[in-house]
């Protein structure tokens, strides 16, 4: 069993300069005013932004931003940015505060994390650099020679920097940084990581792809303080930790559940995905498999993306995510499930009803 890379939710406005608007990367409060007026205002603002992106693209000789599966721009054109702050009273729209040029010409930004404990911003770019920025003054603190995705553990003062996918023959590594000193304190072998901040444990694996072999090691349970390997779970894949059940999910074509205390696989959420008597073989044109899973603490839920994969004209309408109550793992009624939205990086959040209405993003 092998899967494609986990669904990537691209950055909204993180391009060659850091774009942090006044309401970005924070929980969005429910709109108490007329929802229709808010939606209309957002629509108008988005149209204006789309026009600006198209103009920038034309000036730079690059194609206009295309829409990603998450509905956010995935463009290489230069953009501007702004810092963390509270929303302006009475305003439903973000407000630009500052420009923070980071990536070199021709490059783009890859991932972003806001460290409120240390009052810092961490940003990576396609040149393999990690930029550390003061969140109050927006002044650069340092730039380190490492890039890729980020995972932040504020509770235990750790930042993990890693490339999920590497060239053939290369071994993926996870750089472990102390956020107090910004010194590298260790390196782990892997291309995917989940953090149990309460117990200071790490779960290290690799995105499960068609090239994953039977010899690939399973997910490793690692002591976060010493970086000592505690045990190996006999299933490779990308780990996702559910703290409400002290349970691990492993995305590997299907989604397995595992006990991090014993290392035992405890279940398979979607056995039908790998039932060869029904589908014939894996990775087929039109087959469905798990592209990713996310724990969303603000909702107390898990979201799992089971998508069909079709060559040529595609499979049609993209299926909505499957939502589960994180404490019980009971499915959430799709009519009242939230919508997953991209934040300022690989981290995600969810939005519920606005003015008593759900707004669904459906893509063909």
C-alpha positions as a LaTeX table, in Angstrom:
\begin{tabular}{lrrr}
\hline
Residue & $x$ (\AA) & $y$ (\AA) & $z$ (\AA) \\
\hline
Unk1 & 0.00 & 0.00 & 0.00 \\
Unk2 & 1.39 & 3.35 & $-1.01$ \\
Unk3 & $-0.03$ & 6.83 & $-1.18$ \\
Unk4 & 0.57 & 10.12 & $-2.85$ \\
Unk5 & 1.94 & 13.07 & $-0.86$ \\
Unk6 & $-0.34$ & 14.58 & 1.75 \\
Unk7 & $-2.55$ & 17.39 & 0.51 \\
Unk8 & $-0.61$ & 20.62 & 0.56 \\
Unk9 & $-2.57$ & 23.69 & 1.55 \\
Unk10 & $-0.57$ & 26.54 & $-0.05$ \\
Unk11 & 0.16 & 29.83 & 1.61 \\
Unk12 & $-2.23$ & 32.69 & 0.99 \\
Unk13 & $-0.07$ & 35.67 & 0.10 \\
Unk14 & 3.27 & 34.22 & 1.23 \\
Unk15 & 5.38 & 34.72 & $-1.87$ \\
Unk16 & 8.68 & 36.58 & $-2.17$ \\
Unk17 & 7.77 & 38.75 & 0.81 \\
Unk18 & 5.98 & 37.82 & 4.00 \\
Unk19 & 2.24 & 38.59 & 3.90 \\
Unk20 & 0.72 & 38.69 & 7.37 \\
Unk21 & $-2.41$ & 40.77 & 7.56 \\
Unk22 & $-3.91$ & 42.12 & 10.72 \\
Unk23 & $-6.42$ & 39.27 & 11.06 \\
Unk24 & $-4.24$ & 36.53 & 9.61 \\
Unk25 & $-3.04$ & 33.46 & 11.55 \\
Unk26 & $-5.57$ & 34.00 & 14.31 \\
Unk27 & $-8.97$ & 32.60 & 15.14 \\
Unk28 & $-11.64$ & 34.37 & 13.14 \\
Unk29 & $-14.52$ & 35.55 & 15.37 \\
Unk30 & $-18.12$ & 35.04 & 14.33 \\
Unk31 & $-19.55$ & 38.01 & 12.46 \\
Unk32 & $-22.29$ & 39.59 & 14.50 \\
Unk33 & $-23.40$ & 42.03 & 11.77 \\
Unk34 & $-25.35$ & 41.12 & 8.68 \\
Unk35 & $-23.58$ & 38.10 & 7.15 \\
Unk36 & $-24.56$ & 39.03 & 3.63 \\
Unk37 & $-22.88$ & 42.44 & 3.91 \\
Unk38 & $-19.72$ & 40.80 & 5.21 \\
Unk39 & $-19.61$ & 38.26 & 2.40 \\
Unk40 & $-20.18$ & 41.00 & $-0.16$ \\
Unk41 & $-17.34$ & 43.05 & 1.32 \\
Unk42 & $-15.02$ & 40.04 & 1.23 \\
Unk43 & $-16.01$ & 39.26 & $-2.34$ \\
Unk44 & $-15.23$ & 42.83 & $-3.41$ \\
Unk45 & $-11.88$ & 42.77 & $-1.63$ \\
Unk46 & $-10.95$ & 39.39 & $-3.15$ \\
Unk47 & $-11.81$ & 40.67 & $-6.61$ \\
Unk48 & $-9.55$ & 43.68 & $-6.08$ \\
Unk49 & $-6.72$ & 41.43 & $-4.87$ \\
Unk50 & $-7.16$ & 39.14 & $-7.88$ \\
Unk51 & $-6.83$ & 42.13 & $-10.18$ \\
Unk52 & $-3.65$ & 43.24 & $-8.42$ \\
Unk53 & $-2.15$ & 39.74 & $-8.70$ \\
Unk54 & $-2.98$ & 39.60 & $-12.41$ \\
Unk55 & $-1.32$ & 43.00 & $-12.94$ \\
Unk56 & 1.77 & 41.94 & $-10.98$ \\
Unk57 & 1.91 & 38.68 & $-12.95$ \\
Unk58 & 1.75 & 40.51 & $-16.27$ \\
Unk59 & 4.48 & 42.92 & $-15.18$ \\
Unk60 & 6.70 & 40.06 & $-14.05$ \\
Unk61 & 6.01 & 37.95 & $-17.12$ \\
Unk62 & 4.53 & 35.11 & $-15.05$ \\
Unk63 & 1.11 & 33.49 & $-15.28$ \\
Unk64 & $-1.64$ & 34.75 & $-12.99$ \\
Unk65 & $-2.14$ & 32.87 & $-9.74$ \\
Unk66 & $-3.95$ & 29.60 & $-10.22$ \\
Unk67 & $-6.40$ & 28.30 & $-7.66$ \\
Unk68 & $-5.16$ & 25.43 & $-5.53$ \\
Unk69 & $-7.47$ & 22.67 & $-4.17$ \\
Unk70 & $-7.81$ & 24.74 & $-1.00$ \\
Unk71 & $-8.87$ & 27.77 & $-3.04$ \\
Unk72 & $-5.83$ & 29.90 & $-2.16$ \\
Unk73 & $-3.41$ & 31.45 & $-4.67$ \\
Unk74 & $-0.31$ & 29.44 & $-5.56$ \\
Unk75 & 1.73 & 32.04 & $-7.41$ \\
Unk76 & 5.37 & 33.03 & $-7.71$ \\
Unk77 & 4.74 & 36.76 & $-8.18$ \\
Unk78 & 6.02 & 39.25 & $-5.62$ \\
Unk79 & 3.63 & 40.15 & $-2.82$ \\
Unk80 & 3.72 & 42.19 & 0.36 \\
Unk81 & 3.00 & 41.41 & 3.95 \\
Unk82 & 2.14 & 42.44 & 7.50 \\
Unk83 & 2.46 & 41.35 & 11.18 \\
Unk84 & 0.53 & 39.76 & 14.02 \\
Unk85 & $-1.91$ & 42.08 & 15.75 \\
Unk86 & $-5.49$ & 42.27 & 16.92 \\
Unk87 & $-8.12$ & 43.10 & 14.32 \\
Unk88 & $-9.08$ & 46.72 & 13.96 \\
Unk89 & $-12.34$ & 47.32 & 15.89 \\
Unk90 & $-15.36$ & 47.19 & 13.60 \\
Unk91 & $-13.37$ & 45.93 & 10.61 \\
Unk92 & $-14.05$ & 42.58 & 8.97 \\
Unk93 & $-11.15$ & 42.88 & 6.53 \\
Unk94 & $-7.39$ & 42.53 & 7.05 \\
Unk95 & $-5.24$ & 45.65 & 6.93 \\
Unk96 & $-1.69$ & 45.76 & 5.59 \\
Unk97 & 0.80 & 46.89 & 8.24 \\
Unk98 & 4.30 & 46.26 & 6.89 \\
Unk99 & 6.34 & 44.79 & 4.04 \\
Unk100 & 8.97 & 42.24 & 4.99 \\
Unk101 & 11.03 & 41.23 & 1.91 \\
Unk102 & 12.59 & 37.81 & 2.44 \\
Unk103 & 13.09 & 35.43 & $-0.49$ \\
Unk104 & 15.52 & 36.37 & $-3.24$ \\
Unk105 & 14.28 & 37.30 & $-6.71$ \\
Unk106 & 12.73 & 34.28 & $-8.39$ \\
Unk107 & 12.11 & 32.51 & $-5.10$ \\
Unk108 & 8.99 & 32.01 & $-3.04$ \\
Unk109 & 8.17 & 31.37 & 0.60 \\
Unk110 & 7.33 & 27.86 & 1.71 \\
Unk111 & 6.02 & 27.78 & 5.28 \\
Unk112 & 5.24 & 30.00 & 8.27 \\
Unk113 & 4.80 & 29.66 & 12.03 \\
Unk114 & 4.08 & 32.33 & 14.65 \\
Unk115 & 5.78 & 31.73 & 18.01 \\
Unk116 & 3.78 & 33.78 & 20.49 \\
Unk117 & 5.84 & 32.52 & 23.42 \\
Unk118 & 9.08 & 33.95 & 21.97 \\
Unk119 & 7.32 & 36.71 & 19.98 \\
Unk120 & 8.89 & 35.55 & 16.74 \\
Unk121 & 7.95 & 34.58 & 13.21 \\
Unk122 & 9.57 & 31.66 & 11.41 \\
Unk123 & 9.47 & 31.59 & 7.61 \\
Unk124 & 11.15 & 29.26 & 5.10 \\
Unk125 & 11.79 & 29.87 & 1.41 \\
Unk126 & 12.59 & 27.88 & $-1.72$ \\
Unk127 & 16.29 & 28.73 & $-1.42$ \\
Unk128 & 16.48 & 26.45 & 1.63 \\
Unk129 & 16.58 & 29.24 & 4.19 \\
Unk130 & 14.83 & 29.75 & 7.53 \\
Unk131 & 14.14 & 33.40 & 8.36 \\
Unk132 & 13.57 & 34.32 & 12.02 \\
Unk133 & 11.78 & 37.66 & 12.50 \\
Unk134 & 10.87 & 39.74 & 15.53 \\
Unk135 & 7.06 & 39.77 & 15.68 \\
Unk136 & 6.92 & 43.29 & 17.18 \\
Unk137 & 9.38 & 45.19 & 15.01 \\
Unk138 & 9.38 & 42.81 & 11.99 \\
Unk139 & 13.16 & 43.13 & 11.95 \\
Unk140 & 15.12 & 40.01 & 10.87 \\
Unk141 & 16.82 & 38.26 & 13.78 \\
Unk142 & 18.78 & 35.66 & 11.81 \\
Unk143 & 18.69 & 33.49 & 8.70 \\
Unk144 & 19.63 & 29.81 & 8.92 \\
Unk145 & 20.57 & 27.45 & 6.11 \\
Unk146 & 17.62 & 25.06 & 6.30 \\
Unk147 & 14.25 & 25.05 & 4.59 \\
Unk148 & 11.02 & 23.17 & 3.94 \\
Unk149 & 8.06 & 22.63 & 6.24 \\
Unk150 & 7.82 & 23.76 & 9.84 \\
Unk151 & 6.38 & 22.25 & 13.01 \\
Unk152 & 6.43 & 24.34 & 16.19 \\
Unk153 & 6.21 & 23.08 & 19.77 \\
Unk154 & 5.99 & 26.24 & 21.87 \\
Unk155 & 5.48 & 24.33 & 25.11 \\
Unk156 & 8.84 & 22.56 & 24.84 \\
Unk157 & 10.71 & 25.33 & 22.97 \\
Unk158 & 11.34 & 23.34 & 19.83 \\
Unk159 & 11.06 & 24.11 & 16.11 \\
Unk160 & 11.27 & 21.30 & 13.54 \\
Unk161 & 12.37 & 22.12 & 10.00 \\
Unk162 & 12.18 & 19.48 & 7.28 \\
Unk163 & 11.73 & 18.73 & 3.58 \\
Unk164 & 8.80 & 16.32 & 3.11 \\
Unk165 & 10.11 & 15.18 & $-0.26$ \\
Unk166 & 13.73 & 14.94 & $-1.43$ \\
Unk167 & 15.51 & 13.89 & $-4.61$ \\
Unk168 & 16.08 & 10.23 & $-5.33$ \\
Unk169 & 19.07 & 8.98 & $-3.39$ \\
Unk170 & 18.78 & 11.65 & $-0.71$ \\
Unk171 & 17.61 & 10.94 & 2.82 \\
Unk172 & 15.07 & 13.34 & 4.36 \\
Unk173 & 16.08 & 14.91 & 7.65 \\
Unk174 & 14.31 & 16.92 & 10.32 \\
Unk175 & 16.35 & 19.72 & 11.91 \\
Unk176 & 15.57 & 20.24 & 15.59 \\
Unk177 & 16.05 & 23.82 & 16.83 \\
Unk178 & 15.94 & 25.21 & 20.36 \\
Unk179 & 13.70 & 28.29 & 20.08 \\
Unk180 & 15.42 & 29.93 & 23.06 \\
Unk181 & 18.91 & 29.92 & 21.56 \\
Unk182 & 17.99 & 29.21 & 17.90 \\
Unk183 & 20.73 & 26.56 & 17.96 \\
Unk184 & 20.31 & 23.21 & 16.24 \\
Unk185 & 20.22 & 20.55 & 18.95 \\
Unk186 & 19.80 & 17.48 & 16.78 \\
Unk187 & 18.73 & 15.88 & 13.52 \\
Unk188 & 16.11 & 13.19 & 12.96 \\
Unk189 & 15.74 & 11.02 & 9.87 \\
Unk190 & 12.34 & 11.54 & 8.33 \\
Unk191 & 10.06 & 13.67 & 6.20 \\
Unk192 & 6.95 & 13.96 & 8.39 \\
Unk193 & 6.52 & 14.69 & 12.09 \\
Unk194 & 3.74 & 14.99 & 14.66 \\
Unk195 & 4.20 & 16.36 & 18.18 \\
Unk196 & 2.73 & 15.32 & 21.51 \\
Unk197 & 3.60 & 18.51 & 23.40 \\
Unk198 & 2.12 & 17.37 & 26.74 \\
Unk199 & 4.34 & 14.28 & 26.97 \\
Unk200 & 7.16 & 15.78 & 24.89 \\
Unk201 & 7.04 & 12.93 & 22.38 \\
Unk202 & 7.63 & 13.02 & 18.65 \\
Unk203 & 6.23 & 10.76 & 15.94 \\
Unk204 & 8.48 & 10.63 & 12.91 \\
Unk205 & 7.72 & 9.09 & 9.54 \\
Unk206 & 7.62 & 9.82 & 5.81 \\
Unk207 & 4.83 & 10.76 & 3.41 \\
Unk208 & 3.50 & 7.47 & 2.04 \\
Unk209 & 3.83 & 7.41 & $-1.75$ \\
Unk210 & 3.79 & 4.95 & $-4.65$ \\
Unk211 & 7.57 & 4.61 & $-4.20$ \\
Unk212 & 7.33 & 3.49 & $-0.56$ \\
Unk213 & 8.69 & $-0.05$ & $-0.27$ \\
Unk214 & 8.15 & $-2.91$ & 2.15 \\
Unk215 & 11.57 & $-2.14$ & 3.60 \\
Unk216 & 10.56 & 1.39 & 4.62 \\
Unk217 & 10.69 & 1.81 & 8.39 \\
Unk218 & 7.50 & 2.40 & 10.28 \\
Unk219 & 6.65 & 5.52 & 12.28 \\
Unk220 & 9.15 & 6.09 & 15.09 \\
Unk221 & 8.20 & 7.25 & 18.59 \\
Unk222 & 10.95 & 9.58 & 19.83 \\
Unk223 & 11.64 & 11.23 & 23.19 \\
Unk224 & 11.40 & 14.98 & 22.51 \\
Unk225 & 13.95 & 15.94 & 25.16 \\
Unk226 & 16.74 & 13.50 & 24.30 \\
Unk227 & 15.75 & 12.64 & 20.70 \\
Unk228 & 16.12 & 8.99 & 21.68 \\
Unk229 & 14.02 & 6.50 & 19.71 \\
Unk230 & 11.58 & 4.76 & 22.05 \\
Unk231 & 9.87 & 2.33 & 19.71 \\
Unk232 & 8.89 & 1.72 & 16.09 \\
Unk233 & 5.29 & 1.26 & 14.96 \\
Unk234 & 5.11 & $-1.38$ & 12.24 \\
Unk235 & 3.50 & 0.91 & 9.67 \\
Unk236 & 5.22 & 3.55 & 7.54 \\
Unk237 & 3.39 & 6.74 & 6.65 \\
Unk238 & 2.74 & 10.30 & 7.77 \\
Unk239 & 1.79 & 10.58 & 11.47 \\
Unk240 & $-0.95$ & 12.81 & 12.91 \\
Unk241 & $-1.37$ & 12.95 & 16.69 \\
Unk242 & $-4.79$ & 13.19 & 18.35 \\
Unk243 & $-4.19$ & 14.43 & 21.93 \\
Unk244 & $-7.81$ & 13.99 & 22.96 \\
Unk245 & $-7.48$ & 10.21 & 22.70 \\
Unk246 & $-3.70$ & 9.90 & 23.06 \\
Unk247 & $-3.93$ & 8.18 & 19.71 \\
Unk248 & $-1.87$ & 8.29 & 16.55 \\
Unk249 & $-3.21$ & 8.36 & 13.00 \\
Unk250 & $-0.94$ & 7.14 & 10.20 \\
Unk251 & $-1.84$ & 8.28 & 6.69 \\
Unk252 & $-0.79$ & 5.44 & 4.38 \\
Unk253 & $-3.23$ & 5.06 & 1.44 \\
Unk254 & $-5.85$ & 4.34 & 4.09 \\
Unk255 & $-5.64$ & 5.81 & 7.63 \\
Unk256 & $-4.54$ & 3.56 & 10.47 \\
Unk257 & $-4.92$ & 4.20 & 14.17 \\
Unk258 & $-2.14$ & 3.23 & 16.57 \\
Unk259 & $-1.44$ & 3.19 & 20.30 \\
Unk260 & 1.65 & 5.35 & 20.92 \\
Unk261 & 2.23 & 3.66 & 24.29 \\
Unk262 & 2.56 & 0.14 & 22.89 \\
Unk263 & 3.29 & 0.84 & 19.24 \\
Unk264 & 0.45 & $-1.43$ & 18.14 \\
Unk265 & $-1.81$ & $-0.73$ & 15.16 \\
Unk266 & $-5.35$ & $-0.63$ & 16.57 \\
Unk267 & $-7.52$ & $-0.07$ & 13.52 \\
Unk268 & $-8.02$ & 0.82 & 9.87 \\
Unk269 & $-10.51$ & 3.63 & 9.27 \\
Unk270 & $-11.05$ & 2.83 & 5.58 \\
Unk271 & $-10.41$ & $-0.85$ & 4.82 \\
Unk272 & $-12.44$ & $-0.52$ & 1.63 \\
Unk273 & $-9.70$ & 1.62 & 0.10 \\
Unk274 & $-7.27$ & $-1.30$ & 0.08 \\
Unk275 & $-9.74$ & $-4.14$ & $-0.62$ \\
Unk276 & $-8.14$ & $-5.64$ & $-3.73$ \\
Unk277 & $-11.14$ & $-7.93$ & $-4.26$ \\
Unk278 & $-13.18$ & $-4.79$ & $-4.93$ \\
Unk279 & $-10.75$ & $-2.41$ & $-6.63$ \\
Unk280 & $-8.34$ & $-4.83$ & $-8.31$ \\
Unk281 & $-5.14$ & $-2.92$ & $-7.61$ \\
Unk282 & $-3.91$ & 0.21 & $-5.87$ \\
Unk283 & $-2.97$ & 3.53 & $-7.49$ \\
Unk284 & $-5.41$ & 2.97 & $-10.33$ \\
Unk285 & $-6.92$ & 5.77 & $-12.43$ \\
Unk286 & $-10.04$ & 6.78 & $-10.51$ \\
Unk287 & $-8.95$ & 5.12 & $-7.26$ \\
Unk288 & $-9.51$ & 6.88 & $-3.96$ \\
Unk289 & $-6.92$ & 7.11 & $-1.21$ \\
Unk290 & $-6.11$ & 9.25 & 1.82 \\
Unk291 & $-4.25$ & 12.44 & 0.92 \\
Unk292 & $-3.93$ & 13.87 & 4.41 \\
Unk293 & $-5.31$ & 14.26 & 7.91 \\
Unk294 & $-5.31$ & 17.16 & 10.37 \\
Unk295 & $-6.13$ & 17.65 & 14.03 \\
Unk296 & $-7.92$ & 21.00 & 14.48 \\
Unk297 & $-7.80$ & 21.90 & 18.19 \\
Unk298 & $-10.10$ & 24.92 & 17.89 \\
Unk299 & $-12.90$ & 22.62 & 16.78 \\
Unk300 & $-11.89$ & 19.54 & 18.75 \\
Unk301 & $-12.12$ & 17.63 & 15.49 \\
Unk302 & $-10.09$ & 15.66 & 12.99 \\
Unk303 & $-10.36$ & 16.23 & 9.24 \\
Unk304 & $-9.40$ & 13.51 & 6.75 \\
Unk305 & $-9.10$ & 13.99 & 3.02 \\
Unk306 & $-10.14$ & 10.94 & 0.97 \\
Unk307 & $-9.85$ & 11.95 & $-2.67$ \\
Unk308 & $-10.32$ & 10.27 & $-6.02$ \\
Unk309 & $-7.39$ & 10.57 & $-8.42$ \\
Unk310 & $-8.05$ & 10.70 & $-12.15$ \\
Unk311 & $-5.86$ & 11.43 & $-15.13$ \\
Unk312 & $-7.00$ & 13.58 & $-18.04$ \\
Unk313 & $-10.18$ & 15.49 & $-17.37$ \\
Unk314 & $-10.21$ & 14.72 & $-13.65$ \\
Unk315 & $-12.76$ & 13.05 & $-11.40$ \\
Unk316 & $-15.33$ & 15.84 & $-11.23$ \\
Unk317 & $-16.36$ & 17.62 & $-8.06$ \\
Unk318 & $-13.78$ & 17.32 & $-5.27$ \\
Unk319 & $-15.30$ & 15.46 & $-2.33$ \\
Unk320 & $-15.54$ & 17.34 & 0.98 \\
Unk321 & $-13.33$ & 16.34 & 3.88 \\
Unk322 & $-14.54$ & 13.78 & 6.38 \\
Unk323 & $-14.79$ & 15.21 & 9.90 \\
Unk324 & $-14.65$ & 13.32 & 13.19 \\
Unk325 & $-15.12$ & 14.25 & 16.82 \\
Unk326 & $-11.55$ & 13.96 & 18.13 \\
Unk327 & $-12.66$ & 12.62 & 21.53 \\
Unk328 & $-14.98$ & 9.89 & 20.26 \\
Unk329 & $-13.96$ & 9.45 & 16.59 \\
Unk330 & $-17.62$ & 9.59 & 15.68 \\
Unk331 & $-18.29$ & 11.11 & 12.24 \\
Unk332 & $-19.57$ & 14.68 & 12.22 \\
Unk333 & $-22.75$ & 15.33 & 10.23 \\
Unk334 & $-21.57$ & 16.90 & 6.93 \\
Unk335 & $-24.35$ & 19.48 & 7.11 \\
Unk336 & $-22.84$ & 21.00 & 10.27 \\
Unk337 & $-19.16$ & 20.16 & 9.71 \\
Unk338 & $-16.76$ & 23.12 & 9.51 \\
Unk339 & $-14.70$ & 24.04 & 6.48 \\
Unk340 & $-10.94$ & 23.57 & 6.52 \\
Unk341 & $-9.03$ & 26.66 & 5.50 \\
Unk342 & $-5.39$ & 27.32 & 4.79 \\
Unk343 & $-3.61$ & 29.59 & 7.21 \\
Unk344 & $-0.27$ & 31.31 & 6.65 \\
Unk345 & 1.52 & 28.02 & 6.06 \\
Unk346 & 1.13 & 24.25 & 6.31 \\
Unk347 & $-0.85$ & 24.61 & 9.55 \\
Unk348 & $-4.62$ & 24.69 & 9.12 \\
Unk349 & $-7.68$ & 25.99 & 10.92 \\
Unk350 & $-11.40$ & 25.62 & 10.42 \\
Unk351 & $-14.29$ & 27.99 & 10.04 \\
Unk352 & $-17.84$ & 27.29 & 11.18 \\
Unk353 & $-21.08$ & 29.12 & 10.43 \\
Unk354 & $-21.08$ & 32.85 & 9.71 \\
Unk355 & $-24.25$ & 34.58 & 10.80 \\
Unk356 & $-25.93$ & 31.20 & 11.16 \\
Unk357 & $-24.98$ & 30.12 & 7.63 \\
Unk358 & $-22.39$ & 27.67 & 6.32 \\
Unk359 & $-20.44$ & 28.69 & 3.23 \\
Unk360 & $-19.04$ & 25.66 & 1.40 \\
Unk361 & $-16.05$ & 25.77 & $-0.94$ \\
Unk362 & $-16.69$ & 23.26 & $-3.73$ \\
Unk363 & $-14.15$ & 22.70 & $-6.51$ \\
Unk364 & $-14.38$ & 20.83 & $-9.78$ \\
\hline
\end{tabular}
